[in-house]
């Protein structure tokens, strides 16, 4: 058993598909307990009984349509017109635009690629230092994961069996806290170069609004419907996909009908990978519950910590390390089933736990040595990876401070959650 476990770890390090590693570990566990291997197939089929999972392909498809269109350019123009007149306004534009785009695409790497080509040279032209520009664009790519309709939030809700509507509401204030702290730092560090991007012009605001007129209602209709409880998450996903299709394909006509099969294929490859990992992880979770792994972990943790505060400190340290070596989707399906019962034993609210988990894992995109956004930015802007590490380090520290506040101030997460 130990030899098999070591072999699976080696295969994972060498790049074997994650779903194969998880499925193999589940089969080995079931075999050792004389449990029918058909359980794995049944767990794979069980995900079809989760109606909320329809939101994942629909939101992913909508995000891919937005990234393929000229929506990023319209978004930057609109935010520039509204905030560019402020000192340090372009840095704030970068943060706001990236957070909005990441929330809808669910992929921070896509944000760096789609918006980086626009924002990075604009920041340079406006007089910001190259090091600051690189750090800002790279770190901004991970913002927005706490805002609806972020895919990690949906996946966490499915795995943890927590209300996704509550998670969407819980992410509002923590997400805004991250934005404000990065925005404040960006303005302070550029206090010697505080010239506005442009003078405020109602004409430019009007022109930017007219240009983006068909995309502007999207966040208000979708997010308003989710937060108010008028839409279920799956219904909001369907409305989002349909609306984005009509706007980008039929009205703006920036995406040709002949390109739709390619976009659908690319987006569904991502969805298929997520669902495959989710299915086999449910089987693995079933084995761990049957083998009483959560109870054993709870007993071990109970020997190390004695209060919810000490548990949260230990959890935060664990998640910071985990985020540096594992992507957020894999971490959700692998780790959440283990820490949920332990957190419940210490009285930690499951919704608050979800926001802490996602906020801490968000740092993984920026944490050396294997933070995904670091490598994407290095490739996209043709910069040495060590230079990217150095440029993003101050932003990583600011985000880490915000995660600490989110962890130990549960009111930030629970203020808008019903029943709390």
NUSESE-764613 format. One line per field, with one value per residue: x, y, z of N, C-alpha, C in turn. Coordinates in steps of 0.02 Angstrom, whole numbers, plus 50000, padded with zeros to 5 digits. Example, Ala and Ser with C-alpha at 12.3 -4.5 7.8 and 13.67 -1.06 7.14 Angstrom:
<atoms>
nx <- c(50660;50642) $
ny <- c(49716;49888) $
nz <- c(50390;50354) $
cax <- c(50615;50684) $
cay <- c(49775;49947) $
caz <- c(50390;50357) $
cx <- c(50660;50645) $
cy <- c(49835;50002) $
cz <- c(50390;50394) $
</atoms>
This chain:
<atoms>
nx <- c(50042;50096;50199;50127;50064;50175;50219;50111;50124;50247;50212;50118;50199;50275;50186;50071;49897;49780;49653;49672;49765;49690;49581;49648;49702;49583;49532;49631;49614;49480;49495;49579;49492;49402;49293;49168;49225;49138;49082;49153;49116;48981;48987;49041;48932;48844;48863;48785;48665;48666;48596;48650;48771;48755;48780;48917;48970;48896;48927;49064;49067;49010;49109;49218;49168;49163;49300;49347;49292;49282;49257;49345;49419;49318;49277;49391;49398;49280;49296;49410;49361;49277;49353;49480;49514;49554;49693;49821;49733;49733;49790;49690;49590;49644;49638;49498;49444;49508;49464;49325;49324;49388;49298;49191;49248;49313;49442;49600;49716;49671;49626;49746;49804;49705;49674;49797;49872;49818;49820;49951;50047;49981;49992;50131;50149;50086;50174;50203;50311;50405;50420;50319;50207;50211;50196;50070;49978;49996;49959;49829;49761;49715;49615;49440;49396;49320;49200;49033;48999;49095;49185;49264;49196;49070;49107;49161;49044;48971;49052;49064;48933;48863;48760;48763;48718;48729;48868;48904;48854;48931;49058;49066;49107;49239;49302;49295;49374;49502;49519;49517;49627;49734;49714;49733;49869;49925;49899;49971;50106;50134;50135;50220;50203;50071;49988;49835;49756;49677;49578;49418;49277;49117;49073;49160;49129;48996;49013;49086;48993;48890;48956;48972;48844;48764;48824;48827;48707;48724;48801;48716;48590;48615;48697;48621;48503;48548;48596;48482;48402;48312;48347;48398;48561;48593;48496;48536;48657;48616;48547;48652;48739;48656;48630;48759;48793;48697;48733;48872;48885;48771;48733;48848;48927;49058;49108;49115;48993;49048;49156;49107;49096;49232;49257;49163;49213;49341;49306;49229;49320;49393;49287;49255;49370;49363;49242;49273;49378;49305;49210;49287;49347;49242;49219;49340;49324;49217;49279;49372;49288;49228;49339;49362;49447;49431;49392;49506;49599;49543;49561;49701;49728;49664;49752;49852;49800;49693;49588;49468;49537;49675;49661;49622;49737;49830;49764;49770;49908;49930;49851;49914;50034;49984;49920;50027;50073;49970;49833;49684;49560;49587;49629;49511;49426;49502;49543;49444;49337;49405;49441;49321;49241;49331;49341;49209;49209;49275;49189;49187;49110;49037;49019;49099;49220;49232;49254;49374;49455;49452;49503;49632;49684;49683;49796;49888;49905;50000;50108;50275;50360;50285;50173;50036;49999;50117;50200;50124;50122;50259;50282;50191;50232;50362;50465;50597;50573;50615;50617;50481;50439;50498;50433;50299;50299;50275;50136;50088;50113;50024;49901;49908;49899;49767;49700;49726;49651;49523;49514;49513;49412;49265;49146;49154;49131;49007;48910;48810;48748;48612;48531;48638) $
ny <- c(49940;50062;50071;50083;50205;50291;50274;50331;50463;50496;50481;50583;50695;50685;50723;50651;50627;50708;50654;50520;50484;50507;50419;50296;50290;50282;50159;50071;50089;50045;49912;49863;49862;49770;49817;49840;49884;49942;50047;50163;50191;50215;50331;50418;50425;50485;50622;50671;50691;50811;50957;51087;51080;51105;51237;51255;51217;51311;51441;51436;51427;51552;51635;51605;51651;51790;51817;51792;51890;52071;52120;52136;52253;52350;52350;52399;52527;52584;52579;52658;52781;52810;52803;52847;52981;52998;53020;52904;52828;52734;52619;52581;52558;52446;52350;52344;52307;52183;52107;52100;52034;51912;51857;51823;51742;51645;51604;51649;51655;51675;51805;51878;51857;51907;52040;52090;52123;52244;52325;52322;52389;52512;52556;52571;52674;52775;52810;52730;52622;52487;52372;52384;52383;52252;52175;52220;52186;52048;52005;52055;51969;51862;51912;51928;51799;51779;51834;51820;51759;51656;51510;51428;51454;51398;51263;51234;51246;51137;51026;51039;51041;51158;51304;51386;51511;51575;51573;51656;51778;51789;51811;51944;52058;52014;52003;52136;52194;52145;52208;52344;52354;52323;52425;52540;52521;52530;52664;52729;52686;52746;52880;52983;52995;53047;53087;53106;52983;53035;53182;53204;53167;53191;53164;53063;52964;52942;52895;52777;52707;52691;52611;52493;52455;52341;52249;52299;52278;52147;52108;52168;52110;51971;51953;52028;51954;51833;51870;51924;51815;51787;51717;51548;51472;51391;51435;51568;51546;51494;51604;51696;51634;51631;51768;51823;51757;51809;51945;51951;51872;51889;52025;52117;52047;51997;51874;51744;51631;51514;51498;51456;51312;51282;51363;51312;51181;51203;51263;51163;51061;51104;51101;50964;50908;50961;50902;50766;50753;50791;50688;50568;50608;50612;50477;50444;50518;50450;50329;50377;50422;50301;50235;50309;50419;50564;50571;50522;50618;50728;50692;50694;50830;50887;50859;50948;51077;51187;51274;51369;51478;51442;51333;51394;51467;51363;51303;51406;51419;51292;51298;51400;51341;51233;51298;51339;51228;51158;51167;51270;51206;51069;51067;51098;50986;50884;50920;50990;50899;50837;50936;50994;50918;50929;51067;51090;51026;51118;51221;51310;51409;51342;51414;51527;51459;51416;51537;51578;51472;51484;51614;51601;51502;51573;51649;51558;51566;51661;51623;51582;51422;51383;51455;51480;51598;51669;51605;51616;51755;51777;51712;51781;51916;51908;51901;51865;51730;51748;51885;51911;51849;51939;52059;52035;52010;52115;52135;52009;52004;52104;52047;51934;51988;52034;51912;51861;51950;51920;51789;51796;51884;51841;51906;51980;51888;51836;51932;51961;51841;51734;51699;51718) $
nz <- c(50000;50042;49950;49831;49852;49856;49725;49654;49695;49636;49501;49491;49511;49397;49303;49270;49223;49329;49360;49336;49435;49552;49532;49528;49657;49729;49683;49729;49867;49884;49844;49942;50048;50011;49936;49812;49650;49565;49629;49600;49467;49490;49568;49474;49387;49473;49474;49375;49433;49495;49483;49486;49423;49290;49276;49264;49130;49055;49106;49079;48938;48907;48959;48875;48753;48780;48796;48668;48593;48564;48686;48800;48763;48756;48888;48954;48898;48947;49089;49097;49054;49159;49277;49245;49261;49390;49504;49478;49411;49304;49356;49445;49352;49290;49395;49420;49295;49270;49380;49356;49232;49261;49351;49269;49170;49242;49240;49277;49201;49072;49083;49099;48974;48886;48930;48965;48852;48819;48936;48991;48900;48902;49035;49041;48948;49014;49112;49221;49315;49242;49318;49414;49329;49275;49392;49436;49331;49325;49455;49461;49380;49457;49533;49569;49582;49694;49666;49604;49438;49482;49438;49529;49651;49626;49607;49733;49811;49761;49794;49934;49969;49998;50003;49852;49820;49944;49956;49849;49897;50011;49962;49923;50008;50055;49928;49883;49981;49950;49825;49864;49950;49864;49773;49853;49886;49758;49722;49823;49803;49684;49710;49678;49546;49500;49400;49313;49207;49106;49071;49145;49047;48996;48870;48824;48918;48884;48752;48776;48851;48756;48665;48736;48763;48750;48829;48956;49036;49078;49202;49297;49278;49288;49408;49497;49494;49549;49678;49734;49743;49645;49531;49511;49522;49411;49321;49305;49243;49119;49067;49060;48964;48851;48834;48814;48697;48606;48611;48573;48458;48374;48380;48399;48311;48314;48326;48218;48152;48105;48189;48307;48334;48363;48477;48566;48577;48635;48757;48816;48832;48943;49036;49033;49089;49220;49267;49257;49350;49463;49471;49495;49612;49701;49716;49777;49894;49951;49984;50080;50180;50216;50264;50376;50373;50388;50524;50588;50551;50615;50748;50752;50723;50831;50933;50907;50902;50996;50989;50891;50834;50832;50749;50629;50601;50577;50469;50373;50349;50295;50178;50107;50073;50000;49894;49819;49755;49696;49582;49590;49564;49574;49707;49774;49752;49806;49938;50011;50053;50158;50252;50291;50391;50496;50517;50553;50676;50753;50754;50647;50527;50380;50262;50282;50292;50160;50089;50148;50108;49966;49950;50003;49919;49803;49812;49772;49635;49623;49696;49713;49689;49579;49538;49434;49362;49362;49271;49155;49138;49123;49001;48919;48921;48892;48992;49109;49224;49357;49366;49358;49477;49571;49538;49569;49704;49807;49787;49816;49953;49999;49962;50041;50169;50162;50153;50280;50358;50309;50353;50495;50524;50521;50501;50385;50284;50317;50330;50234;50221;50232;50384;50467) $
cax <- c(50000;50141;50235;50080;50055;50235;50219;50062;50153;50297;50177;50088;50253;50298;50136;50016;49833;49758;49596;49698;49795;49637;49543;49690;49705;49518;49528;49675;49581;49422;49519;49606;49435;49356;49234;49158;49251;49082;49067;49183;49072;48919;49001;49047;48865;48805;48868;48731;48606;48677;48573;48690;48830;48743;48806;48988;48981;48864;48969;49128;49055;49001;49174;49259;49141;49184;49372;49360;49264;49317;49231;49397;49435;49262;49278;49446;49379;49228;49325;49456;49321;49244;49402;49545;49529;49581;49765;49831;49671;49742;49801;49624;49557;49671;49611;49426;49431;49531;49420;49262;49335;49403;49237;49148;49282;49332;49512;49643;49764;49637;49624;49813;49815;49657;49679;49867;49895;49791;49836;50023;50077;49949;50024;50198;50143;50063;50228;50214;50373;50394;50414;50252;50159;50212;50167;49999;49939;50000;49919;49759;49730;49683;49559;49375;49375;49271;49138;48990;48984;49160;49181;49286;49143;49019;49134;49164;48976;48951;49091;49050;48860;48845;48721;48805;48693;48761;48939;48909;48845;48987;49119;49064;49151;49309;49328;49305;49431;49563;49524;49533;49695;49780;49705;49768;49941;49944;49900;50025;50172;50143;50116;50263;50180;49999;49950;49777;49760;49645;49528;49351;49238;49052;49068;49194;49089;48938;49034;49103;48930;48855;48993;48963;48775;48733;48856;48818;48655;48740;48814;48660;48536;48636;48717;48563;48457;48576;48600;48414;48367;48263;48372;48443;48627;48589;48456;48578;48707;48583;48534;48717;48763;48613;48638;48825;48789;48659;48770;48937;48880;48717;48728;48914;48953;49131;49124;49079;48959;49093;49204;49073;49117;49298;49251;49128;49258;49393;49277;49205;49378;49404;49231;49262;49423;49338;49192;49306;49412;49254;49180;49331;49361;49186;49232;49394;49295;49176;49325;49401;49237;49221;49399;49364;49504;49417;49392;49575;49631;49517;49595;49770;49728;49644;49811;49897;49766;49644;49537;49456;49588;49735;49645;49623;49808;49859;49732;49795;49976;49924;49823;49964;50081;49947;49907;50088;50090;49911;49787;49627;49507;49610;49630;49442;49397;49544;49555;49383;49303;49443;49443;49254;49222;49377;49320;49146;49225;49297;49136;49199;49054;49057;49022;49161;49275;49238;49285;49444;49488;49461;49547;49700;49706;49693;49866;49929;49920;50057;50158;50330;50392;50245;50112;50019;50000;50187;50226;50085;50147;50327;50277;50152;50268;50431;50507;50624;50528;50638;50594;50409;50436;50515;50383;50234;50306;50237;50065;50075;50111;49962;49847;49914;49870;49695;49676;49727;49593;49464;49513;49499;49353;49212;49090;49161;49102;48940;48865;48754;48725;48549;48534;48699) $
cay <- c(50000;50119;50074;50109;50277;50326;50272;50380;50529;50505;50491;50650;50743;50680;50753;50606;50661;50707;50609;50451;50474;50503;50358;50239;50287;50258;50087;50035;50090;50000;49843;49843;49853;49722;49853;49833;49940;49974;50109;50220;50206;50244;50400;50457;50438;50524;50694;50692;50706;50875;51007;51148;51071;51134;51306;51257;51225;51371;51499;51429;51445;51625;51666;51597;51698;51857;51824;51790;51951;52132;52142;52164;52322;52394;52354;52444;52595;52609;52592;52715;52842;52823;52809;52869;53049;52998;53007;52832;52799;52677;52561;52561;52529;52379;52307;52334;52270;52114;52072;52087;51985;51847;51830;51793;51689;51593;51584;51708;51656;51705;51877;51906;51855;51949;52110;52110;52155;52313;52363;52326;52446;52575;52576;52595;52739;52825;52829;52684;52584;52422;52322;52391;52361;52179;52149;52236;52147;51978;51993;52070;51913;51816;51945;51912;51730;51779;51865;51781;51687;51622;51437;51396;51459;51347;51197;51225;51233;51069;50977;51047;51040;51221;51347;51428;51580;51602;51583;51716;51837;51792;51834;52015;52102;51994;52021;52209;52210;52133;52261;52408;52353;52329;52492;52587;52513;52554;52737;52752;52673;52791;52947;53032;53000;53044;53120;53067;52954;53082;53224;53175;53192;53159;53140;52998;52916;52925;52854;52711;52674;52670;52556;52432;52458;52275;52209;52330;52247;52078;52098;52189;52061;51905;51956;52051;51897;51783;51897;51935;51751;51781;51663;51496;51477;51359;51480;51625;51524;51489;51673;51725;51605;51654;51840;51835;51733;51858;52008;51948;51838;51914;52099;52145;52006;51993;51803;51714;51568;51458;51491;51430;51244;51283;51392;51262;51126;51224;51275;51100;51022;51125;51075;50892;50894;50975;50852;50701;50757;50793;50621;50520;50631;50591;50407;50445;50543;50395;50282;50408;50421;50232;50218;50354;50464;50629;50564;50515;50684;50771;50673;50718;50903;50904;50856;51004;51141;51183;51325;51387;51524;51404;51292;51437;51482;51303;51295;51457;51399;51234;51319;51440;51292;51194;51339;51347;51166;51126;51216;51281;51157;51006;51074;51097;50918;50840;50940;51014;50846;50819;50989;51013;50892;50954;51135;51086;51008;51178;51272;51358;51410;51312;51466;51565;51415;51417;51600;51575;51423;51511;51673;51578;51467;51625;51669;51508;51588;51708;51599;51542;51425;51357;51492;51478;51665;51690;51577;51645;51823;51772;51695;51831;51979;51891;51922;51809;51711;51778;51955;51909;51837;52000;52111;52019;51997;52162;52123;51947;52021;52141;51999;51890;52025;52035;51845;51855;51987;51881;51728;51808;51926;51805;51951;52001;51837;51813;51988;51958;51772;51725;51657;51731) $
caz <- c(50000;50045;49886;49781;49866;49834;49652;49631;49706;49585;49437;49492;49502;49328;49259;49252;49231;49398;49370;49338;49500;49602;49520;49548;49731;49753;49668;49776;49932;49883;49839;50007;50094;49980;49913;49740;49611;49531;49665;49564;49410;49516;49588;49412;49362;49521;49462;49330;49474;49527;49434;49486;49381;49224;49276;49247;49058;49028;49123;49043;48869;48905;48970;48815;48703;48798;48785;48596;48562;48582;48751;48844;48743;48776;48961;48973;48879;48993;49155;49090;49051;49224;49332;49222;49281;49458;49509;49480;49387;49260;49399;49469;49294;49281;49447;49411;49233;49277;49427;49321;49178;49291;49381;49217;49132;49289;49227;49283;49146;49014;49096;49085;48902;48851;48950;48973;48790;48818;48996;49004;48864;48923;49098;49025;48914;49062;49156;49276;49307;49211;49371;49442;49278;49272;49453;49440;49282;49344;49516;49448;49346;49503;49567;49540;49596;49749;49643;49559;49444;49479;49436;49591;49702;49609;49619;49806;49835;49742;49833;50006;49978;50030;49958;49808;49828;50005;49941;49807;49940;50059;49929;49903;50048;50050;49862;49882;50024;49910;49775;49895;49976;49807;49745;49897;49877;49691;49724;49867;49775;49627;49733;49644;49477;49512;49346;49291;49141;49060;49103;49142;48992;48989;48801;48821;48957;48843;48695;48801;48870;48695;48634;48775;48785;48752;48881;49022;49078;49097;49273;49338;49272;49313;49478;49535;49500;49595;49746;49760;49747;49591;49488;49535;49489;49344;49278;49290;49194;49054;49044;49042;48901;48796;48825;48785;48628;48567;48607;48538;48393;48332;48380;48382;48256;48319;48324;48162;48168;48090;48243;48367;48352;48395;48544;48607;48590;48682;48823;48845;48853;49012;49076;49039;49137;49287;49286;49266;49415;49514;49477;49529;49679;49742;49733;49826;49956;49978;50017;50139;50233;50237;50302;50433;50368;50420;50597;50610;50544;50668;50809;50748;50729;50899;50975;50891;50913;51050;50982;50821;50809;50815;50691;50569;50586;50546;50403;50327;50330;50251;50113;50071;50043;49951;49835;49780;49720;49667;49555;49635;49552;49604;49780;49799;49753;49846;50007;50045;50091;50217;50303;50312;50457;50547;50531;50590;50744;50789;50750;50593;50480;50317;50211;50295;50274;50087;50068;50169;50065;49898;49954;50013;49859;49752;49816;49739;49567;49625;49743;49684;49623;49523;49528;49363;49332;49355;49209;49100;49129;49096;48930;48882;48916;48875;49048;49148;49278;49420;49364;49374;49549;49607;49525;49600;49776;49849;49780;49852;50024;50011;49959;50099;50226;50155;50169;50353;50383;50291;50394;50566;50530;50485;50484;50315;50241;50338;50340;50187;50216;50269;50444;50507) $
cx <- c(50043;50178;50191;50070;50115;50239;50170;50089;50205;50264;50144;50140;50277;50246;50081;49949;49805;49701;49619;49729;49741;49599;49583;49694;49640;49511;49571;49643;49522;49443;49544;49551;49383;49289;49230;49185;49197;49062;49094;49140;49007;48929;49010;48978;48825;48809;48814;48668;48614;48656;48618;48751;48818;48770;48878;48999;48952;48905;49036;49121;49047;49067;49220;49234;49165;49259;49389;49336;49307;49291;49285;49415;49381;49261;49332;49428;49328;49257;49375;49417;49293;49295;49469;49564;49560;49656;49778;49772;49680;49756;49735;49583;49579;49641;49537;49410;49450;49486;49354;49271;49349;49341;49194;49183;49303;49404;49557;49694;49735;49636;49691;49824;49770;49665;49751;49893;49872;49820;49911;50056;50046;49979;50094;50196;50122;50115;50240;50277;50358;50384;50344;50200;50154;50180;50092;49957;49939;49956;49845;49723;49695;49625;49493;49352;49326;49205;49099;49001;49047;49151;49208;49234;49091;49044;49140;49095;48953;48986;49072;48975;48837;48807;48767;48782;48724;48835;48949;48903;48905;49051;49122;49114;49224;49340;49341;49364;49497;49573;49546;49604;49746;49775;49740;49843;49964;49947;49958;50093;50187;50127;50159;50243;50104;49959;49892;49789;49731;49599;49459;49310;49172;49042;49100;49156;49029;48956;49051;49041;48892;48889;48980;48891;48744;48765;48845;48764;48674;48754;48755;48603;48556;48652;48659;48513;48482;48573;48530;48376;48316;48282;48407;48508;48624;48549;48498;48631;48677;48570;48599;48741;48722;48625;48705;48825;48754;48701;48831;48931;48829;48715;48796;48945;49029;49155;49082;49048;49005;49145;49173;49093;49185;49294;49216;49174;49310;49365;49255;49262;49395;49350;49238;49315;49400;49289;49223;49342;49361;49224;49224;49348;49304;49194;49287;49369;49254;49221;49353;49352;49229;49279;49410;49426;49490;49419;49463;49612;49608;49551;49667;49774;49710;49702;49857;49866;49712;49588;49526;49510;49651;49722;49649;49695;49841;49830;49761;49866;49974;49901;49873;50015;50046;49936;49967;50104;50031;49863;49722;49572;49525;49607;49559;49417;49438;49542;49492;49347;49340;49439;49374;49235;49268;49357;49255;49158;49248;49247;49146;49142;49077;49060;49085;49222;49286;49272;49359;49484;49503;49508;49620;49726;49718;49765;49912;49947;49982;50115;50213;50335;50347;50179;50096;50025;50070;50215;50189;50111;50218;50326;50245;50192;50342;50479;50535;50581;50549;50618;50520;50399;50445;50460;50317;50239;50269;50162;50044;50069;50045;49903;49848;49886;49794;49665;49676;49667;49529;49457;49488;49444;49296;49153;49094;49127;49028;48890;48802;48724;48664;48560;48595;48699) $
cy <- c(50063;50128;50103;50184;50317;50329;50324;50451;50545;50519;50560;50704;50744;50704;50707;50642;50653;50658;50536;50436;50464;50437;50297;50233;50262;50183;50046;50033;50043;49927;49818;49830;49804;49754;49847;49895;49975;50040;50170;50240;50239;50316;50445;50474;50484;50599;50719;50709;50773;50930;51068;51142;51097;51205;51308;51262;51289;51434;51496;51449;51521;51661;51661;51643;51769;51867;51825;51853;52011;52161;52168;52237;52371;52403;52402;52516;52624;52625;52650;52781;52861;52837;52839;52939;53053;52990;52932;52794;52737;52613;52535;52530;52457;52330;52292;52292;52197;52075;52053;52031;51916;51816;51795;51738;51631;51571;51645;51712;51688;51781;51909;51909;51905;52023;52136;52146;52228;52354;52372;52383;52512;52600;52604;52664;52794;52841;52784;52643;52515;52368;52324;52366;52285;52149;52160;52192;52073;51963;52007;52012;51865;51847;51925;51841;51725;51810;51818;51804;51644;51545;51404;51400;51405;51278;51183;51209;51163;51018;50979;51043;51100;51263;51392;51500;51613;51616;51645;51778;51845;51819;51908;52057;52079;52011;52095;52230;52200;52188;52326;52410;52359;52398;52545;52583;52542;52631;52762;52743;52719;52863;53001;53042;52995;53079;53076;53039;53002;53128;53193;53208;53154;53131;53071;52944;52893;52880;52783;52672;52649;52611;52490;52423;52389;52230;52236;52297;52179;52071;52117;52137;51995;51907;51980;51995;51846;51809;51907;51870;51741;51726;51610;51502;51448;51403;51541;51607;51520;51558;51706;51700;51630;51728;51856;51813;51784;51922;52003;51918;51871;51990;52130;52110;52003;51920;51772;51647;51508;51447;51460;51358;51241;51309;51344;51205;51144;51234;51209;51052;51039;51096;51000;50873;50905;50921;50783;50699;50755;50723;50572;50542;50614;50518;50403;50468;50488;50345;50313;50410;50351;50210;50263;50399;50532;50625;50558;50581;50732;50756;50698;50794;50924;50902;50915;51072;51131;51234;51339;51433;51487;51358;51333;51456;51424;51293;51344;51440;51340;51254;51360;51394;51254;51233;51348;51285;51133;51179;51216;51229;51090;51010;51070;51025;50871;50856;50958;50958;50826;50872;51009;50984;50917;51025;51136;51069;51067;51236;51325;51354;51386;51362;51508;51524;51416;51479;51602;51529;51453;51572;51652;51543;51517;51648;51620;51526;51632;51683;51560;51475;51408;51393;51500;51546;51690;51666;51605;51715;51823;51757;51752;51895;51970;51917;51861;51794;51741;51852;51959;51896;51902;52053;52098;52012;52048;52151;52059;51961;52057;52092;51951;51924;52026;51966;51834;51891;51948;51820;51742;51860;51893;51849;51975;51952;51826;51870;51982;51888;51763;51679;51669;51804) $
cz <- c(50000;49979;49831;49790;49842;49758;49624;49640;49652;49517;49434;49480;49429;49278;49236;49263;49301;49409;49373;49406;49553;49594;49542;49623;49759;49742;49715;49845;49936;49883;49906;50058;50066;49960;49837;49703;49571;49565;49629;49505;49434;49538;49527;49384;49409;49508;49414;49368;49511;49478;49430;49440;49310;49219;49251;49172;49029;49044;49086;48971;48861;48914;48909;48759;48716;48782;48710;48561;48580;48647;48797;48827;48764;48852;48984;48956;48928;49061;49153;49090;49119;49279;49311;49243;49351;49457;49518;49452;49344;49300;49426;49413;49284;49332;49435;49350;49240;49325;49393;49270;49207;49321;49329;49178;49178;49281;49228;49226;49084;49022;49079;49010;48866;48866;48955;48912;48786;48875;49006;48966;48884;48988;49085;48993;48962;49115;49215;49262;49279;49263;49402;49392;49276;49333;49458;49393;49301;49404;49504;49414;49392;49541;49533;49555;49654;49728;49598;49487;49440;49482;49500;49647;49689;49626;49694;49834;49820;49786;49907;50021;50019;49979;49917;49811;49889;49992;49898;49850;49987;50028;49914;49941;50048;49982;49856;49925;49987;49859;49807;49922;49919;49775;49787;49890;49810;49689;49766;49835;49715;49646;49701;49572;49477;49457;49325;49221;49089;49101;49095;49087;48988;48919;48794;48860;48916;48785;48718;48822;48809;48663;48670;48798;48793;48805;48951;49065;49107;49172;49317;49337;49306;49388;49522;49546;49549;49667;49777;49770;49693;49542;49529;49496;49419;49296;49258;49238;49124;49025;49021;48974;48842;48782;48791;48712;48583;48557;48562;48468;48347;48327;48360;48321;48255;48319;48268;48183;48155;48146;48306;48384;48386;48467;48591;48626;48642;48752;48856;48862;48926;49058;49087;49089;49208;49310;49296;49334;49471;49526;49515;49599;49727;49762;49786;49895;49991;50015;50082;50197;50261;50280;50363;50433;50400;50496;50624;50605;50598;50734;50810;50757;50800;50948;50965;50907;50966;51044;50908;50792;50789;50755;50627;50551;50550;50477;50352;50304;50281;50182;50073;50038;49988;49887;49791;49738;49685;49641;49596;49626;49583;49679;49809;49805;49796;49920;50045;50083;50156;50272;50328;50380;50513;50567;50571;50663;50786;50782;50698;50543;50412;50260;50220;50277;50198;50062;50088;50124;49996;49898;49962;49951;49801;49752;49780;49668;49565;49667;49707;49721;49565;49514;49454;49329;49321;49288;49148;49085;49100;49021;48891;48871;48904;48928;49083;49208;49345;49423;49381;49448;49588;49599;49562;49676;49820;49846;49816;49927;50041;50011;50019;50162;50222;50171;50245;50383;50369;50336;50465;50578;50492;50466;50411;50268;50255;50343;50296;50180;50260;50329;50487;50530) $
</atoms>
